[in-house]
Amino acid sequence: MEHCHSQIIALPIIPHNVEHEIDCAKQYFDRKRSCVFCDILHHDIAEGSRLIGCSMDYVVITPYAPRYPYETWIVPRAHSANFEDINDAQVSPVSMIWVAV
């Protein structure tokens, strides 16, 4: 499902590549006792070379090894295991992050 202009979609299954990413994140947590995505975020904010933009709530970065051109990640500053747990107060900042960039 890698495509340079993908859209958010819902599926009744977990794709193999997503399942693999989740498994690797769990293994990382078991070894380091910290979230791999939080660690990436902290590193990228400190270093700044892959930082595209940021707001009080979200950071936009380009991944170290993007799967396709112009791949970007919008990552919440506060750890959250499930994006669906986002509350109404957090929705607007997601939509406005691109204005800040």
VMD Tcl script that builds the backbone (N, CA, C; Angstrom):
set m [mol new atoms 303]
animate dup $m
set s [atomselect $m all]
$s set {name element resname resid chain x y z} {
  {N N MET 1 A 0.818 -1.192 0.000}
  {CA C MET 1 A 0.000 0.000 0.000}
  {C C MET 1 A 0.860 1.254 0.000}
  {N N GLU 2 A 2.074 1.116 -0.454}
  {CA C GLU 2 A 2.943 2.276 -0.531}
  {C C GLU 2 A 2.702 2.970 -1.856}
  {N N HIS 3 A 2.367 4.211 -1.777}
  {CA C HIS 3 A 2.120 4.994 -2.978}
  {C C HIS 3 A 2.279 6.453 -2.612}
  {N N CYS 4 A 2.877 7.220 -3.502}
  {CA C CYS 4 A 3.218 8.602 -3.149}
  {C C CYS 4 A 2.008 9.498 -2.937}
  {N N HIS 5 A 0.828 9.085 -3.325}
  {CA C HIS 5 A -0.357 9.880 -3.011}
  {C C HIS 5 A -1.466 8.998 -2.449}
  {N N SER 6 A -1.068 8.174 -1.482}
  {CA C SER 6 A -2.030 7.317 -0.794}
  {C C SER 6 A -2.978 8.157 0.041}
  {N N GLN 7 A -4.082 7.566 0.345}
  {CA C GLN 7 A -5.042 8.194 1.222}
  {C C GLN 7 A -5.250 7.282 2.417}
  {N N ILE 8 A -5.821 7.833 3.466}
  {CA C ILE 8 A -6.124 7.017 4.632}
  {C C ILE 8 A -7.284 6.098 4.266}
  {N N ILE 9 A -7.089 4.805 4.516}
  {CA C ILE 9 A -8.133 3.834 4.203}
  {C C ILE 9 A -8.359 2.940 5.415}
  {N N ALA 10 A -9.503 2.312 5.449}
  {CA C ALA 10 A -9.818 1.360 6.515}
  {C C ALA 10 A -9.966 -0.021 5.891}
  {N N LEU 11 A -9.376 -0.997 6.528}
  {CA C LEU 11 A -9.440 -2.370 6.044}
  {C C LEU 11 A -9.925 -3.287 7.161}
  {N N PRO 12 A -10.562 -4.388 6.810}
  {CA C PRO 12 A -11.014 -5.329 7.840}
  {C C PRO 12 A -9.886 -6.238 8.337}
  {N N ILE 13 A -8.687 -6.094 7.765}
  {CA C ILE 13 A -7.535 -6.910 8.154}
  {C C ILE 13 A -6.347 -5.990 8.449}
  {N N ILE 14 A -5.319 -6.545 9.064}
  {CA C ILE 14 A -4.077 -5.806 9.256}
  {C C ILE 14 A -3.123 -6.252 8.146}
  {N N PRO 15 A -2.705 -5.327 7.272}
  {CA C PRO 15 A -1.764 -5.708 6.205}
  {C C PRO 15 A -0.458 -6.249 6.799}
  {N N HIS 16 A 0.208 -7.136 6.071}
  {CA C HIS 16 A 1.417 -7.788 6.572}
  {C C HIS 16 A 2.507 -6.782 6.945}
  {N N ASN 17 A 2.694 -5.744 6.128}
  {CA C ASN 17 A 3.746 -4.779 6.437}
  {C C ASN 17 A 3.430 -3.987 7.709}
  {N N VAL 18 A 2.166 -3.716 7.964}
  {CA C VAL 18 A 1.769 -3.010 9.183}
  {C C VAL 18 A 1.939 -3.939 10.386}
  {N N GLU 19 A 1.540 -5.181 10.221}
  {CA C GLU 19 A 1.704 -6.160 11.303}
  {C C GLU 19 A 3.181 -6.338 11.656}
  {N N HIS 20 A 4.033 -6.356 10.648}
  {CA C HIS 20 A 5.477 -6.475 10.870}
  {C C HIS 20 A 6.011 -5.256 11.628}
  {N N GLU 21 A 5.553 -4.071 11.251}
  {CA C GLU 21 A 5.983 -2.840 11.931}
  {C C GLU 21 A 5.552 -2.853 13.400}
  {N N ILE 22 A 4.348 -3.308 13.674}
  {CA C ILE 22 A 3.850 -3.402 15.052}
  {C C ILE 22 A 4.686 -4.410 15.849}
  {N N ASP 23 A 4.966 -5.560 15.240}
  {CA C ASP 23 A 5.779 -6.578 15.913}
  {C C ASP 23 A 7.181 -6.044 16.235}
  {N N CYS 24 A 7.775 -5.334 15.282}
  {CA C CYS 24 A 9.115 -4.771 15.511}
  {C C CYS 24 A 9.086 -3.700 16.600}
  {N N ALA 25 A 8.028 -2.905 16.632}
  {CA C ALA 25 A 7.898 -1.889 17.677}
  {C C ALA 25 A 7.765 -2.548 19.048}
  {N N LYS 26 A 7.033 -3.656 19.115}
  {CA C LYS 26 A 6.902 -4.399 20.379}
  {C C LYS 26 A 8.246 -4.967 20.817}
  {N N GLN 27 A 9.011 -5.517 19.873}
  {CA C GLN 27 A 10.334 -6.057 20.191}
  {C C GLN 27 A 11.268 -4.953 20.688}
  {N N TYR 28 A 11.210 -3.796 20.054}
  {CA C TYR 28 A 12.015 -2.656 20.469}
  {C C TYR 28 A 11.664 -2.265 21.906}
  {N N PHE 29 A 10.367 -2.198 22.192}
  {CA C PHE 29 A 9.938 -1.843 23.543}
  {C C PHE 29 A 10.422 -2.870 24.566}
  {N N ASP 30 A 10.332 -4.143 24.210}
  {CA C ASP 30 A 10.786 -5.194 25.124}
  {C C ASP 30 A 12.279 -5.063 25.430}
  {N N ARG 31 A 13.078 -4.655 24.433}
  {CA C ARG 31 A 14.527 -4.504 24.631}
  {C C ARG 31 A 14.889 -3.208 25.353}
  {N N LYS 32 A 14.280 -2.088 24.933}
  {CA C LYS 32 A 14.694 -0.763 25.410}
  {C C LYS 32 A 13.792 -0.185 26.505}
  {N N ARG 33 A 12.607 -0.747 26.649}
  {CA C ARG 33 A 11.613 -0.222 27.587}
  {C C ARG 33 A 11.209 1.213 27.259}
  {N N SER 34 A 11.189 1.516 25.955}
  {CA C SER 34 A 10.705 2.810 25.486}
  {C C SER 34 A 10.103 2.625 24.099}
  {N N CYS 35 A 9.293 3.560 23.697}
  {CA C CYS 35 A 8.590 3.507 22.418}
  {C C CYS 35 A 9.540 3.922 21.291}
  {N N VAL 36 A 9.636 3.110 20.255}
  {CA C VAL 36 A 10.528 3.412 19.139}
  {C C VAL 36 A 10.134 4.717 18.450}
  {N N PHE 37 A 8.845 4.988 18.327}
  {CA C PHE 37 A 8.413 6.203 17.640}
  {C C PHE 37 A 8.701 7.448 18.475}
  {N N CYS 38 A 8.549 7.333 19.792}
  {CA C CYS 38 A 8.914 8.450 20.676}
  {C C CYS 38 A 10.414 8.706 20.609}
  {N N ASP 39 A 11.207 7.630 20.571}
  {CA C ASP 39 A 12.657 7.786 20.489}
  {C C ASP 39 A 13.066 8.428 19.162}
  {N N ILE 40 A 12.449 8.013 18.073}
  {CA C ILE 40 A 12.718 8.631 16.765}
  {C C ILE 40 A 12.369 10.109 16.816}
  {N N LEU 41 A 11.210 10.418 17.371}
  {CA C LEU 41 A 10.763 11.806 17.452}
  {C C LEU 41 A 11.739 12.662 18.263}
  {N N HIS 42 A 12.134 12.187 19.433}
  {CA C HIS 42 A 13.067 12.946 20.278}
  {C C HIS 42 A 14.403 13.152 19.562}
  {N N HIS 43 A 14.882 12.120 18.894}
  {CA C HIS 43 A 16.143 12.222 18.165}
  {C C HIS 43 A 16.030 13.241 17.027}
  {N N ASP 44 A 14.962 13.150 16.260}
  {CA C ASP 44 A 14.801 14.044 15.107}
  {C C ASP 44 A 14.586 15.494 15.517}
  {N N ILE 45 A 13.908 15.724 16.620}
  {CA C ILE 45 A 13.744 17.100 17.111}
  {C C ILE 45 A 15.107 17.647 17.549}
  {N N ALA 46 A 15.881 16.836 18.261}
  {CA C ALA 46 A 17.189 17.282 18.752}
  {C C ALA 46 A 18.162 17.539 17.603}
  {N N GLU 47 A 18.150 16.642 16.611}
  {CA C GLU 47 A 19.093 16.785 15.509}
  {C C GLU 47 A 18.623 17.821 14.489}
  {N N GLY 48 A 17.343 17.773 14.132}
  {CA C GLY 48 A 16.753 18.772 13.259}
  {C C GLY 48 A 16.912 18.568 11.771}
  {N N SER 49 A 17.710 17.601 11.321}
  {CA C SER 49 A 17.955 17.480 9.878}
  {C C SER 49 A 16.750 16.947 9.098}
  {N N ARG 50 A 15.900 16.162 9.724}
  {CA C ARG 50 A 14.712 15.624 9.035}
  {C C ARG 50 A 13.421 16.321 9.471}
  {N N LEU 51 A 13.571 17.346 10.273}
  {CA C LEU 51 A 12.418 18.082 10.788}
  {C C LEU 51 A 11.855 18.985 9.691}
  {N N ILE 52 A 10.586 18.807 9.380}
  {CA C ILE 52 A 9.924 19.642 8.373}
  {C C ILE 52 A 9.209 20.800 9.051}
  {N N GLY 53 A 8.537 20.523 10.141}
  {CA C GLY 53 A 7.818 21.557 10.866}
  {C C GLY 53 A 7.288 21.008 12.168}
  {N N CYS 54 A 6.836 21.897 13.024}
  {CA C CYS 54 A 6.287 21.431 14.291}
  {C C CYS 54 A 5.332 22.465 14.859}
  {N N SER 55 A 4.481 21.980 15.716}
  {CA C SER 55 A 3.554 22.828 16.461}
  {C C SER 55 A 3.657 22.394 17.913}
  {N N MET 56 A 2.805 22.952 18.747}
  {CA C MET 56 A 2.812 22.565 20.157}
  {C C MET 56 A 2.431 21.093 20.337}
  {N N ASP 57 A 1.592 20.560 19.431}
  {CA C ASP 57 A 1.058 19.206 19.592}
  {C C ASP 57 A 1.648 18.160 18.650}
  {N N TYR 58 A 2.135 18.583 17.489}
  {CA C TYR 58 A 2.572 17.635 16.467}
  {C C TYR 58 A 3.892 18.054 15.847}
  {N N VAL 59 A 4.601 17.055 15.319}
  {CA C VAL 59 A 5.854 17.283 14.610}
  {C C VAL 59 A 5.737 16.604 13.248}
  {N N VAL 60 A 6.232 17.264 12.217}
  {CA C VAL 60 A 6.249 16.687 10.867}
  {C C VAL 60 A 7.703 16.403 10.525}
  {N N ILE 61 A 7.997 15.133 10.217}
  {CA C ILE 61 A 9.353 14.732 9.870}
  {C C ILE 61 A 9.342 13.915 8.591}
  {N N THR 62 A 10.471 13.841 7.953}
  {CA C THR 62 A 10.652 12.910 6.852}
  {C C THR 62 A 11.412 11.718 7.419}
  {N N PRO 63 A 10.976 10.507 7.152}
  {CA C PRO 63 A 11.625 9.347 7.755}
  {C C PRO 63 A 13.055 9.159 7.242}
  {N N TYR 64 A 13.857 8.449 8.018}
  {CA C TYR 64 A 15.252 8.182 7.674}
  {C C TYR 64 A 15.364 7.469 6.323}
  {N N ALA 65 A 14.572 6.471 6.102}
  {CA C ALA 65 A 14.603 5.722 4.840}
  {C C ALA 65 A 13.184 5.701 4.268}
  {N N PRO 66 A 12.766 6.785 3.601}
  {CA C PRO 66 A 11.389 6.839 3.096}
  {C C PRO 66 A 11.123 5.740 2.068}
  {N N ARG 67 A 9.900 5.247 2.070}
  {CA C ARG 67 A 9.515 4.192 1.138}
  {C C ARG 67 A 9.151 4.747 -0.226}
  {N N TYR 68 A 8.834 6.033 -0.280}
  {CA C TYR 68 A 8.491 6.674 -1.543}
  {C C TYR 68 A 8.814 8.160 -1.442}
  {N N PRO 69 A 8.941 8.857 -2.579}
  {CA C PRO 69 A 9.291 10.275 -2.543}
  {C C PRO 69 A 8.278 11.103 -1.753}
  {N N TYR 70 A 8.770 12.059 -1.033}
  {CA C TYR 70 A 7.964 13.018 -0.264}
  {C C TYR 70 A 7.198 12.387 0.893}
  {N N GLU 71 A 7.591 11.195 1.334}
  {CA C GLU 71 A 6.937 10.584 2.493}
  {C C GLU 71 A 7.179 11.459 3.711}
  {N N THR 72 A 6.126 11.731 4.443}
  {CA C THR 72 A 6.230 12.499 5.684}
  {C C THR 72 A 5.417 11.811 6.766}
  {N N TRP 73 A 5.849 12.014 7.984}
  {CA C TRP 73 A 5.131 11.501 9.142}
  {C C TRP 73 A 4.649 12.680 9.968}
  {N N ILE 74 A 3.394 12.639 10.368}
  {CA C ILE 74 A 2.863 13.590 11.342}
  {C C ILE 74 A 2.773 12.821 12.646}
  {N N VAL 75 A 3.586 13.225 13.615}
  {CA C VAL 75 A 3.722 12.473 14.855}
  {C C VAL 75 A 3.276 13.348 16.025}
  {N N PRO 76 A 2.398 12.832 16.881}
  {CA C PRO 76 A 2.026 13.619 18.064}
  {C C PRO 76 A 3.206 13.729 19.022}
  {N N ARG 77 A 3.355 14.878 19.656}
  {CA C ARG 77 A 4.432 15.053 20.638}
  {C C ARG 77 A 4.187 14.189 21.878}
  {N N ALA 78 A 2.933 14.031 22.260}
  {CA C ALA 78 A 2.578 13.195 23.410}
  {C C ALA 78 A 2.402 11.761 22.928}
  {N N HIS 79 A 2.992 10.820 23.648}
  {CA C HIS 79 A 2.873 9.412 23.276}
  {C C HIS 79 A 1.408 9.002 23.229}
  {N N SER 80 A 1.046 8.286 22.184}
  {CA C SER 80 A -0.304 7.743 22.052}
  {C C SER 80 A -0.218 6.463 21.251}
  {N N ALA 81 A -0.729 5.390 21.793}
  {CA C ALA 81 A -0.664 4.103 21.111}
  {C C ALA 81 A -1.721 3.973 20.017}
  {N N ASN 82 A -2.794 4.749 20.108}
  {CA C ASN 82 A -3.883 4.630 19.141}
  {C C ASN 82 A -4.335 6.003 18.664}
  {N N PHE 83 A -4.217 6.228 17.360}
  {CA C PHE 83 A -4.637 7.514 16.821}
  {C C PHE 83 A -6.133 7.731 17.017}
  {N N GLU 84 A -6.890 6.646 17.069}
  {CA C GLU 84 A -8.342 6.796 17.244}
  {C C GLU 84 A -8.709 7.326 18.627}
  {N N ASP 85 A -7.738 7.379 19.536}
  {CA C ASP 85 A -7.993 7.942 20.860}
  {C C ASP 85 A -7.902 9.461 20.884}
  {N N ILE 86 A -7.617 10.067 19.753}
  {CA C ILE 86 A -7.498 11.518 19.677}
  {C C ILE 86 A -8.819 12.166 20.107}
  {N N ASN 87 A -8.728 13.263 20.864}
  {CA C ASN 87 A -9.949 13.934 21.301}
  {C C ASN 87 A -10.209 15.166 20.429}
  {N N ASP 88 A -11.349 15.790 20.617}
  {CA C ASP 88 A -11.740 16.926 19.779}
  {C C ASP 88 A -10.734 18.071 19.836}
  {N N ALA 89 A -10.134 18.285 20.978}
  {CA C ALA 89 A -9.162 19.375 21.123}
  {C C ALA 89 A -7.885 19.102 20.333}
  {N N GLN 90 A -7.629 17.844 19.993}
  {CA C GLN 90 A -6.421 17.484 19.251}
  {C C GLN 90 A -6.641 17.403 17.743}
  {N N VAL 91 A -7.868 17.469 17.292}
  {CA C VAL 91 A -8.162 17.351 15.863}
  {C C VAL 91 A -7.717 18.588 15.096}
  {N N SER 92 A -8.065 19.752 15.574}
  {CA C SER 92 A -7.721 20.987 14.871}
  {C C SER 92 A -6.219 21.164 14.687}
  {N N PRO 93 A -5.387 20.910 15.708}
  {CA C PRO 93 A -3.950 21.054 15.501}
  {C C PRO 93 A -3.393 20.132 14.400}
  {N N VAL 94 A -3.987 18.960 14.219}
  {CA C VAL 94 A -3.532 18.081 13.134}
  {C C VAL 94 A -3.791 18.738 11.795}
  {N N SER 95 A -4.959 19.304 11.625}
  {CA C SER 95 A -5.292 19.940 10.348}
  {C C SER 95 A -4.505 21.213 10.115}
  {N N MET 96 A -4.084 21.867 11.186}
  {CA C MET 96 A -3.367 23.134 11.070}
  {C C MET 96 A -1.848 22.983 10.984}
  {N N ILE 97 A -1.318 21.786 11.188}
  {CA C ILE 97 A 0.136 21.614 11.176}
  {C C ILE 97 A 0.719 22.011 9.838}
  {N N TRP 98 A -0.001 21.759 8.741}
  {CA C TRP 98 A 0.536 22.106 7.424}
  {C C TRP 98 A 0.566 23.613 7.221}
  {N N VAL 99 A -0.299 24.338 7.887}
  {CA C VAL 99 A -0.280 25.799 7.809}
  {C C VAL 99 A 1.002 26.321 8.451}
  {N N ALA 100 A 1.407 25.672 9.550}
  {CA C ALA 100 A 2.622 26.072 10.255}
  {C C ALA 100 A 3.877 25.761 9.456}
  {N N VAL 101 A 3.805 24.724 8.621}
  {CA C VAL 101 A 4.971 24.312 7.830}
  {C C VAL 101 A 5.081 25.259 6.660}
}
mol reanalyze $m
mol bondsrecalc $m
mol representation Tube
mol addrep $m
